[in-house]
Amino acid sequence: MKYVKWIVGIPLVLVVLLFAQYTLPGRDVVRIVGTDVKRMDIGSSSLFWAAPDAGTNPNWTRDVRFINAVWPSGEPRVYRNEDTEWSWPPYFKFNSSNVTAQAQDLAKKQGEVWVAITHYGWRIQLFTIFPNIISIQEVAGPNAILIPWFNIAFFTILALIAYLIFRAVQAFKRRRIDPVVENIDEFIDDVGDNAEQARVRAEKHATAATSGFRRWFKRWFG
């Protein structure tokens, strides 16, 4: 039973962590270098793409806005810029056009302008998957410190809920399940004791019957 708990529990925890890592907001400090619109065939990776912009017709092939940026190290970082609308994850984003305009304005500014991009999702080049931008905020520089307050609060509340559920399950087990298990154990013990007593009585009767037969046989046949 112990190994079954580990076999079931570890994959379940991994799934929950991956789901949270994909869905919860992340923030990157980058420098925006431009924007782009590409016609994309969404295809089998549609799970990792948001709905088309609000007010447009959904289609497997559609124009998608992209925002191109670079890390402080110079490595490229590409984001898609799509509305989430009322779908999952529930960011209720309807302003992808405004985000593109903001990005274009920041890219044209003189000097190095660094921004904190709030996004969700993963960048997987093999499957042409991009993180989706939620918002853009200008920061002081590439070394700006960003504290993920929302994620900290989320995991704190999640841990508290898990603890309360664990305590409730333990209390239910003590009140409802443990007494039943104890009664079953007592019943099994009683059955075992009765069976042992019956066996002893049967052995006594068999011994007495054997002794009586031997005395009768000896008296008649010597």
N, C-alpha and C positions, 0 to 999 in steps of 0.2 A: 504493500500500500504506500510505503514511503517513496519508492521509486516512481510509482504512478503519479504521485503529486508533483514530483520534480519534472517528469516527462510532460505532463500537461501544463504545469505552471510556468516553466521557462519559456516555451514558445508563446504562451499567452502574454507574458510580460514583455517579450520582444515585440510582439504585434502592437501592444498598447504604446510602447515607447516610440516605435517607428511612426505610428499614426500621429502621436503628439508632436514628434519632431517635424513631420511634414506639415501639419495643420497650424501649429502655433506660430506666431509672428517671430521672425528673426530680423536683425538689423545689421547692415553692412555699411562701413565707411568707405566710400568710393568717390571717384571723380567721373562725372558724366561727360562723354565725348560726342554723343550724337543720338539720334533717334532713327527709326526705320520702320517701314511697313512691308511685310512680306505676305505673299499668298501661301498659306500652309495647308497641306493635306494632313488633317488631324489623325485619321485612321485609328489604329489599334491603341494608340497612347491617349485616347480621348479622356480617360480617367484623370489624367494629369493636366487637363486644359479646362479653363473656365468656360462659361457660356459666352456666346457672342455678345457684342455690345448691346445694351438695352435699346429696344426699338428696331433691331435688325432681324433678318430672317436667319434661323439656325441652319448650318450646313456643314458637312464634313470638310469641305474646302472653303476657306474664308481668309480674308485679310486680317492679319494680326499685327498689332503695334508692338514694337520692341524698343527698349532703351539700352543703349550700349554704354558701358562704363569700364573703368580700369581700377584695379586695386592699387594701393600705395606702392606695391612692388612692381607695377607695370603690367601685371597679368590681366587679360581681358575678363570681363564679367558682363554677361548678357541677361537681361530680364525681359519677360513678356509683360504687356500692360493690357490686361483684360478686365472687364467688369465681372464681379462675382454675383451681382444682383441678389436674389433671394436664395441662391443655392449654397451648397457647402463648399468651403468653410464659410461661416456666417459673418463675413466682413462687410456685407451690404455696400459693396463698391459700385457706384454708378458713374464715376467721374474719370474714366480712363482718358478721355479727350483732354480734360484739364491737366491731368498728370503729364501727358505728352507735351502740352504747351509749357508747363513748368520746367520740364526737363530740357526742352529746346532753349528756353531762356537762360537756364543755368549753364548750358554748354557754350553759349555765345559770350558769356562774361569773360572779361580780361583776367589773366592770371589763373592760378589753380584754385578752383572752387571745389571744396569737399562737402559731400552731403551724406546723410544717414538715410539709407533706403530701407524702409520697412517692407518686408515681403513674407511670403510663405512658399513652401514647395522646395523642390530639388532641381539642381542642374545636372542632367545626365546626358552627355553628348551622344552616347550610343543610341539612345531612343529619342533624341531630339526633344528633350523635356527641359523646360525653363522655369525658374521661380517667377511668381507673379508679384508685381509691385503693388503695394497698398498705398504708400505715401512716400513723399520726399521731403526731407528737412535739412536745411543748410547747417553745417557745423563749423567749428573753428579751424579744424585741421585734420590731417590723417590720423593723428594720435588721440582723437576724441574718445573719451571713455563713455560707453553706453551701458547702462544698467538695465537688464530686462525685468523691470518691475512687474509687468503683466504675467510673464512666465513664472516668476517667483511666487506671485500671489496664486496663480493657477495651481501649481504643484503643491503649495501649502494647503490650499482648500481641498485638493484631491487627496492628499495624505490624511487630512483630518476626517474626510468622509470615509476613506478606507478604514481608518482606525475605529470610527463609530460603528461601521458595519461589522468589523471584526468583533468588537465588544458585544454588539447585539447578537451575533451568531453564537458567541461563547455563552452568553446568558441564556439564550434559547436552548442550547445544548444542555446546560446544567439543569434547567427547569423541566425540560420536556423529554430529552433523549436519554440522558444518563439514568433517570429513574427506570425507564423502560428497559434499558440494557441491564441494570442491576436486577430487576425482576426476572428477566430471562435467565440471567446467570444463576439466581437463586432457584428458579424452577429446574434448571438443568442439574444443579447440585442435588436438589431433592429427588429428582428422578434417579440420579446415580446412587444416592444413599438407599433409596427404596429397592433399587435393583440389587445392590450389595446385600441388603438385609434378606431379600428373597433368595439370593444364591446361598447365603449361610443357612437359612432354614431348610432349603432343599437338600443341602449337603448333610445336615443333621438327620433329616428324614431318611435319606438314602443310606446313611451309616446305620441308623437304627434298624431299617428294614433288612439290610445285609446281615447284621448281627443276629437278628431273630431267625432268618432263614438258616444261618449256620447252626444255631442251637437246635432247631427242629430237625435238620438233616443229621446232625450228630446223634440225637436221641433215637431216631428210627433206624439209622443205618450204621451206627457205631462210628 
